[in-house]
Amino acid sequence: MPEPIFYMRGLPAIGFEANPDMLADLGLIAELSSGDVDRVSVALRQERGFLHTSALRKRVSATISDEETAKAVARALQYLEPDDIEGVIKQVERAREAEATDLSDEQVENLRRNLSELIQVYPALARFEKAQRLAVLTGQRLDSADLICDLRPIFDKTGEHVEGIFPYTRLRLVATGVDGLPRDFEVELTVEQVYKLSENADRAKTKLAALRESIQEWVPDGVPALPQIRVPKKERR
């Protein structure tokens, strides 16, 4: 018997404590010069299209030479909003009281200044975040689709002798529901339906390729780099 699952809708209103990794990132950001911060901010404001995660890291690394500092800045840009800054500073102050960090008063002020300059609403980053939200907003996300081919025996009346065998295919889909829990669905397909499914998939691939090319003409840099629309390497032209 499967184990029972208990879950609650929504998240409880609980606080968080800055962990060592977060404090390490904030310490690196506190050491940034105002010039570095300004260059990152200007570069991000000038970005077009959709600034996905790897592109964001590249843009930051092009401005900040130290690899670990660049990673820290990229993570802060990904996970923090302007309204989060004061909360972050409060967490740093709590960490100082608990002697979990050795940031000085001056460094905390530098951190506040740098975060206030860095954490802004950048159009390219906001567009990508909106695209991410829209990609999962409607419908259930497909987690797996398996076609299971098998043989089904035909027994005689005694059940002791196999008088015939025929092949069959089962389609099993597993998706994540709106509650975050997996939902599965199974259906048996005829051989004709398997071939029809393959034909429909080939037609869909052709249409998707045409749509991607058209989008590049309508809106240059208009296709966000999302996992949901990533083309397998072997299919890329």
N, C-alpha and C positions, 0 to 999 in steps of 0.2 A: 504494500500500500504506500503510495507516495506521501512524503511529508507535507503537512499543511503549511500554507503560506499566508502570512498576515502582512497587510500593507495598508498605508494611509495615503490619502490623496493630499498633495501639497507637502510643503516642508515646514517643520516646526520653526518658530521664530527663536533661533538660538544664536548666540554669538560665536566668534571663533577666536582662536589664539594664533598669533603669528608663529609659524613653525621655523625651525632653524634654516631651512632652504630659503624661505621667504625673507627672513632677516638678512641672510647673506646677500640676496639680490638687492634689497633696500640699501645695504651698506655700500654696494658698488655704485648704485645710482646716486647716493649721497656724495660720492667722490667726483662725479662728473663736473666738468667746468661749464659755466653758463654758455660758452661758445659751442661746445659739443651739443648741449641740449637744444640750443637755437638751431643748429644745422640739421639735427634730426627732425625737429618740428617743421622747419621750412621744407625739407625734402618730402615729408609725408603729406603736407598740405598740397604739394604740387603733383602728387600721384594721380593718375587717371585709372579708369577701369575699376577692377576689384582687387583689393590688396589681401590676398590669401596668406596663410601662415608662413609658408616658405619664402614668399616674396617679401613679406614684412621683415623677416630675419635678414634677408639679403640687403634690403634697403638700410637697415640699421647698421649692419656690419660694414657697409660701404662708407659710413660716417664715423663709426667708433671702431678703432683698430683693435682694442683689447677684446678677445673673443668672449670671455666670460661676462664682461660688462655688457657687450652687445646682446648676449642671450638674456641677461637680466632685464635690459630695457625692453626687448621684444616681448618677454613674458608680461611685464607690467602693462605694456600697451594692449596686449591681448585680453588680460583679465581684469583690468581696473577701469572704472568710469570716473569722470570728474567728481561725482558726488561721493566717491569712495575715499578720497584723499584724507579727509579729516579722520575718518575711521582708522585708516592705516597708521596715521601719526599717533593716535591714541593707543593702538596695539604696540607700537614701538616704545611708547612711554611705559606701558605696562611691562614690556620685556626688559626695559632698563631697570625698573623697580625690582624685578625678579632676578636681575643680574644675568639675563639670558643674552644680552648684547652689550657691547662696550662703546656704542655710538655716543659721541659727546654732544653737548648742547649745540655746538656749532654745526656738527654733522646733521643733527636732526633738522635744524633750520635750513641747511642746504638741501636736505631731502625734501622738505616741504616745498621749497622754491622750485626744485627740479621737477618734482611730480606735478606741480601746478602748471608748469610750462609744457611738460611732455604729454600729460593725460588730457587730451582734447578730443573733440569730435572731428575726426579726419574723414572727409567725404569718401575716399576710396576704401577705408577700413569699415566705415558705417555701411557702405553698399554691400561689402562682402558679408558682414554680419546679418544684414537683411536677407541676402540671398540664402545664407545658411538656414535662417528661420523659415523662410518660405519653402525651402526644400523638404522640410519635415512637418510643415504645418498641416497639410491635408493628406488624407490617406494613411494607411498603415505601412511602415517601413518593412520591406522584404528582407529577411535575414538569410534565408536559404531556399533554394528550389532544387529538388532532386527528382530525377526520373529513374525509377527503380524497375529494371527489367527482370522478369522471373519466369518460371515455368510452373504451370498448374496441372497436376496429374488428374486423370479421369479413371476412377477405380470401378471394378465390377461390383455387383450387388453384395458380394461377400466382403469387399474391402481388402481383399488379399492380393488381387492382381491388378496391375496397371494396364488399362486397355487403350489409353491414348494420352497425349500430352499436348497442351497448347501454350504458346507464349502470351504474356500480358505485361502491361506497363502501368506502374502506379506513379502519379505525380504527387509529390508531397511538398507543400509550401509552409514555411514558418515565417510569421511576421510579428513585429512588435506592436501591440495595441496601444491605444491612447493612455492606458494606465501603466505602460512600461513593461507589461508582462507578455511573454510569448504566446502566440495563438497559432495553432497548426490546422491544416486542412489537407485532406487526402482525397484523391479521385482516381479511378481506374480509366485508362485511355485505350481506345482501340488503336490498331496499327495505323489506320487511316488518320485518326486524330493526332497521332504522334507526328506523322508526316506533315499534316496541316499546320501543327504548332511550329514546326521547323520552318515552313514556308513563311508563316506570318512573322516569325522572328527575323528572317532574312529581309523581308520587306521593311520591317521597323528599322533595322540597321541602315538600310538605304535612305529612308526618310530622315533619320536622325543626322546622317552625314550631310544631307542636303540642307537641313535646317541650320546646322552649325556653320556651313559655308555662307548661307544667306545672312545669318546674324552678323558675321564679320563685315558684310557689306553695309548692313543697316546701321549697326552700332559697333565700330572698331573697339576692340578690347571689351566687348560686351558679354563674353561668356565667362562666368566665374569658375574658378578651379575648385569645384566641389567633388567629393567622392561619388555623389549620386550621378554625375554626368561625365565622369572620367572614362576616356576611351582606352581599352586595353592596348598595351604597347604593340602587340602583333597586328592590331587593326589600324594603327596610325599610318597616315601617309606622309 
